Amino acid sequence: MSEIEKCKVVLFRDTQKERGPNSISPLIMDSCSFVDLLSRLRDFWWAFQETWLRLYELAVPSGAAINGHAPAGGCLLAVCCDYRAMVKSDKSTIGLNEARFGLVAPFFLMETFVNTVGLREAEAGLTLAKLYSVNEAKSIGLIDEVVEDKQAAIDSCFQRLSDLRKCVPIARHLSKMALRQPTLDLFHNRRKDDVEAFVSMVMQDALQKPLGAYIASLKKK
């Protein structure tokens, strides 16, 4: 991430035309001892937390050019960015759909989602495991602009990021951090507990069936 912070701006974009469920790589724990399993789960979740943290507090202006589906982790990346443009499509969706396959979105991602779309909409989206259409996402502020194609999404992001660079960098970043600090403070206070909560959740028998069915459905696509 230190290399990224040397850039003038950061733009995240998908190199595939359409990213659907087939592209998801579930965390599969086979042929390992119970102790190793717990260790690998903790390492995985700590790395996941770190990804969110570095993106959320990034000093460099960041944008997401979304071309296709952006569920779960894709939505996480998008809401961490300063600006989001999404290509118009009748099929593409974005949202936090973890509850559909038995998981609970981590508290820090929930907080980020609330900060983006508001408490009432976030509650509805999370409890319904809702994936929003492009136009729905625009209407609630989950994305900032709907564009015609991938290049237009890239151009739109670069335009906004260029505008952000017109401000004094330290003043821009301190303003951003002042708004995001409550969420960051909450994260640091609860980080270790969140790791243990994740491990406990995914090891529950009640979760294994829906999660297994979800993974099996991905293999059929």
Summary of the structure (lengths in Angstrom):
residues: 221
radius of gyration: 17.9
end to end distance: 33.9
largest distance: 53.8
contacts: 657
relative contact order: 0.16
helix: 60%
strand: 11%
